[in-house]
Amino acid sequence: MAIKTYRHEIFTRDIEKNIREGLWLPGYKLPSVRALKEKYGASVSTIQRGYEDLLMRGLVESLPRSGYFVSRQPEMEKPEKINRQPVVRDAVFQTGLTHTTAQPGNRHSLSSFHVAAPGDLMIPQKLLLRTLQQVVRAEGAGLLRYYPASGSPALKQQIIQRAAAYGARFREEELLVTDGALQSLYIALSAVCVPGDVVAVESPCVFSVLEVLAVLRLRVVEIPVARDGFDVDVLRKVAVRTKVRAIVVTPHFHNPTGSSMPPDQQRALVAVAQRYDIPIIENDIYGDLYFSGARPAPLKALDDSGLVMTCSSYAKTLAPGIRLGWLSTGRYLPKAEQVRFALGSTVSPVFQETVTQLLRTNSYDRHLRSFRTQLAKNAWLTLHLVSSSFPEGTSMTRPAGGYNCWVQLPVQTDMDAFYQACERIGARFTPGSVFSFSGSFRHCFRLVFADTYTAARKRAIKKAGAVLL
């Protein structure tokens, strides 16, 4: 199944390329609607829709009666790379995780910027409920029976067809349907590691991954996430002196930094893994949430050895309550299948049939188009709110997809006082210290922009920055 290309993308891709490569600088006057209509043979409505898309993503700004210009939005510095010698550690948290998820009570009692899930107004509620009803009517009592332990063949075929459109080739027999990406990670790690083994992880790394590592009693070596994502050079040096049993990595729209690995770094990572025979467990959970261009291909597309195990989920793209994910096991199917069965023989038939229906009818793609536009707009607004409200010396990544931003405050900031003030203001962020076993990133926090920006949420960010001024 081919990924749909919208007509306006034919010219918006060219404009974006010129902006990102620095050929068109802030303030540059862009071609008129008429000029683009003649050049690309497109209708006026198509050109206007394209400019609306660029406006939503913050690349372009419009001046009444003057036309369109390259945006003059501020370019915040990215957080500095923290240089430190990687050390093998036991997977034990030094602090609790009390600030990482919604507290008891109403999530919306505060302006929550710490829950990595789409807010209620970003969820396609009508689409999901309508499809659920259709599935129940069509399947009836069949939904009450066990499904195949490895997952519905129809669902796996849809996953395979979608993956083929962006360069990854999966075989049905190697796919396992799971109760979400975290269970996929648990299965993958259990298939290739035993307690005491060393696993290379990102630093910072999402705390749910760290929790799985701790439960499995694995040891970790933290590899820095630089401006271009996972630092392959550091990994290469570690692999020379340490027997690394697995690599856990998020190549695209990393949580929490939002960074992505360029193609050359992805190829280098796969090459290191193949040289030292290290399985890669790839988290592709945010891959569908790119803001522009084409859907990025996973590492699996670069691997012909079976070393790469790819996992993903629909919880981040549809709704957190849709506990449905999948794992491409590569060469590790026998052990992974055994672990999967031990965790429960089947995933909810209702969710499997619902997602199959969404994929089969292109409803999922239509939802993604709208969702990505909203997220791109939120990312642009977040950048402006933080850059205009927080003190000089604050830095922040500019994500090209997903819904996580990584903010680094000046080193002199009293972080305990900052978080206490945020609680009083009604804003909650995720402290950077929970993204590492080493206790690093104390002066960083993650900001999630996956909810609708109400006036109250905008005020919360402004007030949070004001307490530091």
Disulfide bonds with the S-S distance in Angstrom:
none
